[in-house]
Amino acid sequence: MTSVPSYVAPHGLLKGKTVLVTAAAGAGIGFSAAKRCAEEGCQALFISDVHERRLQEAVAQIKRETGLENVHGQLCDVSQEDQVQGLIDAAQQVMGGIDVLINNAGLGTSCKVVDMPDEEWHKVIDVTLTGTFRMTRATLRHMQPRGKGVIVNNASVLGWRAQVEQAHYAAAKAGVMALTRCSALEAAPHGVRINAVAPSIAIHAFLKKSASEELLQKLSEKEAFGRGAEPWEVANVMVFLASDYSSYMTGEVVSVSSQRA
């Protein structure tokens, strides 16, 4: 197993941008992406989550660790259209517009198809795929008239690759990939870019609670580096896609993975 590299110093990739990140509380990719955006010079940051205490803690931590004071949070369940609209309206009002949206909200469970109730299937699809659609639709209605903006979606390599007990999650993430490609073609004439990352495995506290140590070790061993990604390693690629350095990329799904060929 190779060692984890040193944290990458910021380069001002998002200087002057306004950023909205969903599901950004806790210790996962969403929080790392939000923190990384602040470090990369965004002028305002708005984050959402469904857990109020963790959300407020995330806002305070980002302010404390990055020095950015213009950080705001609001509760939002992306499976509820009224809450999505409320989040977009609040972010618009506070930040004066949304330059970057990072769609990170997603939900996964483990269940074989033969045992899966409709309720479990629908819940994972509604949060992970339809939630991304709702956020994209609402944000495009503001970005397109402005003639600019970037959306970065969080997909998964499971949109391409099979894993037992993950049919619902994999189907949702494959849908996020297709949504990314199709919506990008529609948004391009309006100056808006839409791309996605597809991580393989990023190790964080929440994942350790929802998956066994044995499974995480098995999945990590499949990686060329012999370890899972740090959440900030995925966030770095999100920031690249959100920045002007990826100005000619749209409709792309970038695999953030070290799996063997």
Backbone hydrogen bonds, N-H to C=O, Kabsch-Sander energy under -0.5 kcal/mol:
donor,donor_aa,acceptor,acceptor_aa,energy
2,T,225,F,-2.6
14,L,40,E,-2.2
15,K,12,G,-1.4
16,G,41,G,-1.8
17,K,14,L,-2.3
19,V,44,A,-2.1
20,L,100,V,-2.6
21,V,46,F,-2.2
22,T,102,I,-2.1
24,A,48,S,-2.6
32,S,28,G,-2.0
33,A,29,I,-2.7
34,A,30,G,-2.3
35,K,31,F,-2.8
36,R,32,S,-2.4
37,C,33,A,-2.3
38,A,34,A,-1.9
39,E,35,K,-2.4
40,E,36,R,-2.0
41,G,38,A,-1.5
42,C,37,C,-2.0
43,Q,17,K,-2.1
44,A,17,K,-1.3
45,L,70,N,-2.5
46,F,19,V,-2.6
47,I,72,H,-2.9
48,S,21,V,-1.9
49,D,74,Q,-0.8
52,E,50,V,-0.6
55,L,51,H,-2.2
56,Q,52,E,-2.5
57,E,53,R,-2.2
58,A,54,R,-2.2
59,V,55,L,-2.3
60,A,56,Q,-2.3
61,Q,57,E,-2.5
62,I,58,A,-2.5
63,K,59,V,-2.1
64,R,60,A,-2.4
65,E,61,Q,-2.9
66,T,62,I,-2.0
67,G,63,K,-1.8
68,L,62,I,-0.5
69,E,67,G,-0.6
71,V,69,E,-2.2
72,H,45,L,-2.4
74,Q,47,I,-1.8
76,C,49,D,-2.3
78,V,76,C,-0.7
80,Q,77,D,-2.4
81,E,79,S,-0.6
84,V,80,Q,-2.0
85,Q,81,E,-2.4
86,G,82,D,-2.0
87,L,83,Q,-2.2
88,I,84,V,-2.4
89,D,85,Q,-2.5
90,A,86,G,-2.2
91,A,87,L,-2.6
92,Q,88,I,-2.5
93,Q,89,D,-2.3
94,V,90,A,-2.6
95,M,91,A,-2.5
96,G,92,Q,-1.8
97,G,91,A,-0.5
99,D,18,T,-1.0
99,D,97,G,-0.6
100,V,18,T,-2.0
101,L,150,V,-2.5
102,I,20,L,-2.9
103,N,101,L,-0.6
103,N,152,V,-2.4
104,N,102,I,-1.1
111,C,165,E,-1.8
115,D,112,K,-1.2
116,M,112,K,-0.9
116,M,113,V,-0.9
120,E,117,P,-0.5
121,W,117,P,-1.8
122,H,118,D,-3.0
123,K,119,E,-2.1
124,V,120,E,-1.9
125,I,121,W,-2.2
126,D,122,H,-2.8
127,V,123,K,-2.0
128,T,124,V,-2.3
129,L,125,I,-1.9
130,T,125,I,-2.3
131,G,126,D,-1.1
133,F,129,L,-2.2
134,R,130,T,-2.8
135,M,131,G,-2.3
136,T,132,T,-2.3
137,R,133,F,-3.0
138,A,134,R,-2.4
139,T,135,M,-2.2
140,L,136,T,-2.7
141,R,137,R,-1.4
142,H,139,T,-1.5
143,M,139,T,-2.8
144,Q,140,L,-2.5
146,R,142,H,-0.8
147,G,143,M,-1.1
147,G,144,Q,-0.7
148,K,143,M,-1.4
149,G,191,G,-0.6
150,V,99,D,-2.1
151,I,193,R,-2.6
152,V,101,L,-2.9
153,N,195,N,-2.6
154,N,103,N,-1.8
155,A,153,N,-0.8
155,A,197,V,-3.2
157,V,199,P,-2.4
159,G,156,S,-2.2
160,W,157,V,-2.0
161,R,157,V,-2.6
166,Q,163,Q,-1.3
170,A,166,Q,-3.1
171,A,167,A,-2.2
172,A,168,H,-2.0
173,K,169,Y,-2.6
174,A,170,A,-2.4
175,G,171,A,-1.8
176,V,172,A,-1.9
177,M,173,K,-1.9
178,A,174,A,-2.0
179,L,175,G,-2.9
180,T,176,V,-2.4
181,R,177,M,-2.1
182,C,178,A,-2.5
183,S,179,L,-2.5
184,A,180,T,-1.7
185,L,181,R,-1.3
186,E,182,C,-1.5
187,A,183,S,-2.2
188,A,184,A,-1.9
190,H,187,A,-1.8
191,G,188,A,-2.2
192,V,187,A,-1.6
193,R,149,G,-2.2
195,N,151,I,-2.3
196,A,252,E,-2.3
197,V,153,N,-2.4
198,A,254,V,-2.8
200,S,256,V,-1.5
203,I,229,A,-2.1
208,K,204,H,-1.9
209,K,205,A,-1.1
210,S,206,F,-1.3
211,A,207,L,-1.5
216,L,212,S,-2.3
217,Q,213,E,-2.2
218,K,214,E,-2.1
219,L,215,L,-2.6
220,S,216,L,-2.3
221,E,217,Q,-2.1
222,K,218,K,-0.7
222,K,219,L,-0.7
223,E,220,S,-1.3
224,A,258,S,-4.3
226,G,223,E,-1.5
229,A,201,I,-3.1
233,E,230,E,-1.6
234,V,230,E,-1.1
235,A,231,P,-2.2
236,N,232,W,-1.9
237,V,233,E,-0.8
237,V,234,V,-0.5
238,M,234,V,-1.8
239,V,235,A,-2.6
240,F,236,N,-1.9
241,L,237,V,-2.3
242,A,238,M,-1.9
243,S,239,V,-1.3
243,S,240,F,-0.6
244,D,13,L,-0.6
246,S,243,S,-1.4
247,S,244,D,-1.4
249,M,246,S,-2.3
250,T,248,Y,-0.5
251,G,194,I,-3.4
254,V,196,A,-3.1
254,V,252,E,-0.5
255,S,253,V,-0.6
256,V,198,A,-1.6
257,S,255,S,-0.9
260,R,222,K,-1.2
